[in-house]
Structure formats: C-alpha cells, structure tokens
Amino acid sequence: MINRTMVRTRIIQTLFAYYQNPGKTTLRVHKELDKGFADTYDLYFILLDFINELTAYAQKQMEEQIGRARATHSDWTANRRMVNNRLAQQIFDNRALRARIAEQRLSWDSGMTAVSDVYRRMVESDFYRAYMDAESCTYEDDKRFWRQVYQYLLANSEVLAEALDEMEVVLDKSNWTTDADIVISYIIKTLKRFKADSTPEEPLLEMFDSEEELQFGHRLLDEALKGHDEYERLINAHLKGWDADRIAGMDRIIIETALAEILTFDEIALTVSMNEYIELAKEYSGDKSYMFINGILTEILREMRNEGSFVKAFTVK
C-alpha cells in the first residue's frame, strides 16, 4: 500500500518535525519514521471501518424512524437496502480489519461528527436515492454504492479532516489529515477486490507494496540527515538575493531530501525525482514554492554538471 510517493511524504514530515526540535538520535528519527508508516497504515484500517460506522448510524436512524411511525400509527415501511448491504457485511466480518482495529484500539468515538455529516449528505445525494429506489440490487450495485460514498462524500471532505484532527490527538497518530485522500484511493482499490463469495479471510492491502519501499525510505532518511550540512551550503550558495533566514523550513527540507535522492540513488531517473518533489512542494509548501524549489534544484544541478560532479542525464530548461 505505502508506495514511494507516500514514503517520500513521510520522510519530509519526519524531517520537518526533527528540525523543529533537533537533538534526537538517528535511531530515534528512524523509529519516528516507522511510526509514521504505521500511522498511515492505521488510517487505512480506520477509514475502511467507516463503512461499519456509517451502516450502524444508518441502522440507528432507521430504528428511530420506525419508533416514531409506531408512536404516531403512521404507515411507513423501512427500506433496509443500505443496512443490509452485502459488501458492508463482508467488511464487518473481515478478520484482518477486526484484528487491527482491536490491536491498535482504533475508534470513531471522537470522530462521530464526520459520521453524522456524511450520513446527512448521503441521504440527500442522487446516487443514494438511485440505489435505494432501484427495483433490484446486485452485489455489484452494493459495491458501487460504497465506492461512491468514498469518492463523493469522503474525499476532500473538510468535516472528515476536522474529525481526523481530533482523532489524531486521542489516538496518538500523526498526519492522518494530510494522508486521507491518498488512503481513500487505496480503500476504493480494496473494495474493488471483494467478490460476492469473499470470506472473512479476504486479504487486505499490505503495509508496503514491497520490502524495497521500506529499505528505500530508511536509506533516503539516512542520506538526508548525513548530507544536511552540505545541502544547506548548496542551497544558501544559490539563493541569489534571497534572505537565507526567510526561506520556509519546509522548502529547505524538500530541496535537501530531493538532493539526497538525486545525488545518492543512481538507479532513480532524475526526471522521476524532480517531478516527485515538485508535486510534494505543491502539496505541502506555499502556493509558489514549487517554482522556487524547482529553480534552486536546477541551478545546483547545473553547476554540479558543469563541474563534472553530476553524471545523470540532465536537460537544463
């Protein structure tokens, strides 16, 4: 699940926290990176478990409506299609999910504002009405419904972000908010893998796509820490009129991490590294920081190429 893009993200987050409070040992910083990976993986499970929370909330709302109908002797019949959704039942029964939720003591208790908000927007949505009013309902219809919940109601949700902020504090997690949309895309991928005959043993995504991603992460963190002083020198030498003290800390960390990767990972193409860190700058730094970061990196690499100390294929624009 955690690919190289997410590894790079966690590294710059870990370095940002470290340089805000330096003095930690290298071992401690690596442990914090590992905790960041584990937190991202926990976010995958808690967001997958949102299916169970929303279903339970819908069940409660339906029971209250049934109670009101009985009290007023109204002629109202409950539509149980959503609460009887077959995919939701499979998610509830999934042993890997239940085990991780119990082991890490993950809970939506402090994030119920998101559950109630999504329920309200869900029942007002066109896709919900179409799902509930259809004459028939296949297993694929059940799956499509939940994919639509994640795509249209959870992705880019400000209320979900606020709830995750609260849950981070209660559950001792970090950066859940910034990782949420990426993780939601992996949940949608997970839902697509379920079949009508999937059992409680259905495997979920592993923490890493491969062991190489974890090794890449720790090696890159080491190189960024080891080369910090030299990368700082290179950055300061190419500021050209910028006040070194006014450069955003996140901008520096992104440039330093990019340099660590570009200069020490011969197997990674320059264009891949440049594109990855420009995108990280767009996501985690100021509005125009990506242009500044691209410019500084380009100037540093141009100079190194002219000096003969940089050998990767490099086209100066």
C-alpha positions in Angstrom: 0.0 0.0 0.0 2.7 2.5 1.0 4.5 3.3 -2.2 7.5 5.5 -2.8 5.4 8.7 -3.1 4.0 8.1 0.3 7.5 7.1 1.6 8.9 10.5 0.4 5.9 12.3 2.0 6.6 10.6 5.4 10.3 11.4 5.2 9.8 15.1 4.7 7.2 15.1 7.5 9.6 13.3 9.8 12.5 15.7 8.9 10.3 18.7 9.4 9.4 17.6 12.9 13.1 16.7 13.6 14.4 20.2 12.6 11.7 21.8 14.7 13.2 20.0 17.7 16.7 18.8 16.8 18.8 16.7 19.2 17.2 13.4 18.7 19.4 10.4 17.9 19.4 8.9 14.4 17.8 5.8 15.8 15.0 7.8 17.3 14.4 9.6 14.0 14.2 6.2 12.2 11.7 5.0 14.8 9.6 8.0 14.2 9.6 7.3 10.5 8.5 3.7 11.2 5.7 5.1 13.5 4.7 7.4 10.6 4.4 4.4 8.3 2.3 2.5 10.9 0.1 5.5 11.4 -0.6 5.7 7.7 -1.5 2.0 7.7 -3.8 2.5 10.7 -5.5 5.3 8.8 -6.2 2.8 6.0 -8.0 0.5 8.6 -9.9 3.2 10.4 -11.2 4.7 7.1 -12.2 1.2 5.9 -14.0 0.7 9.1 -16.0 3.9 8.3 -18.3 1.5 6.4 -19.3 -0.2 9.6 -19.7 3.1 11.5 -21.9 4.7 8.8 -24.0 1.5 8.5 -24.5 1.4 12.3 -25.5 5.1 12.3 -28.0 4.5 9.4 -29.4 1.5 11.3 -29.9 3.7 14.4 -31.6 6.4 12.3 -33.9 3.8 10.7 -34.9 2.3 14.1 -35.8 5.8 15.4 -38.0 6.4 12.4 -39.7 3.0 13.0 -40.3 4.1 16.6 -41.8 7.4 15.6 -44.0 5.7 13.0 -45.3 3.3 15.6 -46.0 6.0 18.1 -48.0 8.0 15.5 -49.5 4.9 13.9 -48.1 6.1 10.5 -48.0 3.8 7.5 -44.2 3.7 6.9 -42.1 0.8 5.8 -38.3 0.9 6.3 -36.1 0.5 3.3 -33.3 -1.8 4.6 -31.2 -2.0 1.4 -28.3 0.0 2.8 -28.2 -1.6 6.2 -28.3 -5.0 4.6 -25.6 -4.1 2.1 -23.6 -7.3 1.4 -20.3 -5.7 1.0 -20.7 -3.8 4.3 -21.4 -7.2 6.0 -18.2 -8.6 4.4 -16.2 -5.6 5.7 -17.7 -6.0 9.2 -16.8 -9.7 9.2 -13.2 -9.2 7.8 -10.8 -10.7 10.3 -7.8 -8.7 9.3 -9.8 -5.5 9.8 -11.3 -6.5 13.1 -7.8 -7.6 14.4 -6.1 -4.4 13.5 -8.9 -2.2 14.9 -8.7 -4.2 18.2 -4.9 -4.4 18.4 -4.4 -0.6 17.8 -7.5 0.4 19.7 -8.8 2.4 16.8 -12.2 4.0 17.2 -14.5 6.6 15.7 -15.8 7.7 19.1 -14.0 11.1 18.8 -14.9 11.5 15.1 -18.7 11.0 15.1 -19.2 14.5 13.6 -17.9 13.1 10.3 -20.2 10.1 10.5 -23.3 12.2 11.1 -22.3 14.7 8.4 -21.6 12.0 5.8 -24.9 10.4 6.6 -26.8 13.6 6.1 -25.1 14.3 2.8 -25.5 10.7 1.7 -29.3 10.6 2.1 -29.6 13.8 0.1 -27.4 12.5 -2.7 -28.7 11.4 -6.1 -26.6 8.2 -6.0 -28.2 7.2 -2.7 -31.7 7.7 -3.9 -31.0 5.8 -7.1 -29.5 2.9 -5.1 -32.3 2.8 -2.6 -35.1 3.1 -5.2 -33.9 0.7 -7.8 -36.2 -2.3 -8.4 -33.4 -4.8 -7.9 -30.0 -4.7 -6.3 -27.0 -6.9 -7.3 -23.8 -7.4 -5.3 -22.0 -5.1 -7.8 -24.6 -2.4 -7.0 -23.7 -2.8 -3.3 -20.0 -2.4 -4.1 -20.7 0.6 -6.4 -22.7 2.3 -3.6 -19.7 2.3 -1.2 -17.2 3.4 -3.8 -19.5 6.4 -4.4 -19.6 7.2 -0.7 -15.8 7.4 -0.6 -15.4 9.2 -3.9 -18.1 11.8 -3.5 -18.6 12.2 0.3 -15.3 11.4 2.0 -12.6 12.5 -0.5 -11.7 16.2 0.1 -14.1 16.4 3.0 -13.4 19.3 5.4 -15.5 17.7 8.1 -13.6 14.4 7.8 -10.3 16.3 8.0 -11.5 18.0 11.2 -12.6 14.7 12.7 -9.3 13.1 11.9 -7.5 16.0 13.6 -9.5 15.2 16.7 -8.9 11.5 16.4 -5.1 12.1 15.9 -4.9 13.6 19.4 -7.0 11.0 21.1 -5.3 8.0 19.4 -1.7 9.4 19.3 -1.5 9.3 15.5 0.1 11.8 13.1 -0.6 13.3 9.7 -3.8 11.5 9.2 -5.4 14.6 7.7 -2.7 15.0 5.0 -2.7 11.3 4.1 -6.5 10.9 4.0 -7.2 11.4 0.3 -4.4 9.1 -0.8 -5.5 6.4 1.6 -9.1 6.8 0.4 -7.9 5.9 -3.1 -6.4 2.7 -1.7 -9.7 1.9 0.1 -11.5 2.2 -3.2 -8.9 -0.2 -4.7 -9.6 -2.6 -1.8 -13.3 -2.6 -2.3 -12.9 -3.4 -6.0 -11.1 -6.6 -5.0 -14.0 -8.0 -3.0 -16.3 -10.6 -4.6 -19.7 -12.0 -3.8 -18.1 -15.1 -2.4 -15.3 -13.3 -0.4 -14.9 -14.8 3.1 -13.8 -13.2 6.4 -10.3 -14.3 5.4 -10.2 -11.9 2.4 -6.8 -10.3 2.5 -6.5 -6.5 2.8 -3.6 -4.5 1.4 -0.2 -5.0 3.0 1.6 -2.0 4.6 4.2 -1.8 1.8 4.0 -2.7 -1.9 7.4 -4.4 -1.3 10.1 -4.6 1.3 12.2 -2.4 -1.1 10.0 0.6 -0.3 10.8 0.3 3.4 14.5 0.0 2.7 14.4 2.9 0.3 12.7 5.0 3.0 15.3 4.4 5.7 18.2 4.8 3.3 16.9 8.1 2.0 16.3 9.4 5.5 19.9 8.5 6.4 21.3 10.2 3.3 19.2 13.4 4.0 20.4 13.5 7.6 24.1 12.8 6.7 24.2 15.4 3.9 22.3 18.1 5.7 25.2 20.5 6.2 26.4 20.2 2.6 22.9 20.5 1.2 22.4 23.6 3.3 25.6 25.1 1.9 24.5 24.4 -1.6 21.1 26.0 -1.1 22.5 29.1 0.5 25.0 29.5 -2.3 22.3 29.6 -4.9 19.7 31.9 -3.2 20.7 34.9 -5.4 19.4 37.8 -3.3 17.1 35.8 -1.1 17.5 36.1 2.7 18.6 32.7 3.8 16.8 33.1 7.2 13.5 33.8 5.4 13.4 30.6 3.3 10.5 28.4 4.6 11.7 25.4 6.6 9.5 23.0 4.5 11.0 24.4 1.3 14.5 23.6 2.6 13.6 20.1 3.7 12.1 19.3 0.3 15.2 20.6 -1.5 17.5 18.7 0.8 15.6 15.5 0.5 15.4 15.8 -3.2 19.2 16.4 -3.4 19.8 13.3 -1.2 17.8 11.2 -3.6 19.1 12.7 -6.8 22.8 12.5 -5.7 22.8 9.1 -4.0 20.3 7.0 -5.8 21.8 6.3 -9.2 19.1 3.9 -10.1 16.3 6.6 -10.0 16.0 8.8 -13.1 16.4 12.5 -12.5 13.1 13.4 -14.0 11.3 11.0 -11.6 12.9 12.6 -8.6 12.4 16.1 -9.8 8.7 15.5 -10.6 8.1 13.8 -7.2 9.5 16.7 -5.2 7.8 19.4 -7.2 4.5 17.6 -6.6 5.3 17.4 -2.8 6.1 21.1 -2.8 2.7 21.9 -4.4 1.0 19.8 -1.7 2.9 20.7 1.5 4.5 24.1 0.9 3.5 27.6 -0.2 1.5 28.4 -3.3 4.5 29.2 -5.4 7.1 27.3 -3.5 7.3 24.6 -6.2 8.7 27.2 -8.7 11.3 28.3 -6.1 12.3 24.7 -5.3 12.5 23.8 -9.0 14.7 26.8 -9.7 17.1 26.2 -6.8 17.4 22.5 -7.7 18.0 23.3 -11.3 20.7 25.8 -10.5 22.5 23.5 -8.1 22.5 20.6 -10.6 23.5 22.8 -13.5 26.6 24.0 -11.6 27.4 20.4 -10.5 27.1 19.2 -14.1 29.4 22.0 -15.3 31.9 21.0 -12.6 31.7 17.4 -13.7 30.4 16.1 -10.4 26.9 15.2 -11.6 26.5 12.5 -14.1 22.8 11.7 -14.5 21.1 12.7 -17.8 20.1 16.3 -17.3 18.5 18.8 -19.6 18.6 22.4 -18.5 15.5 24.3 -19.4 
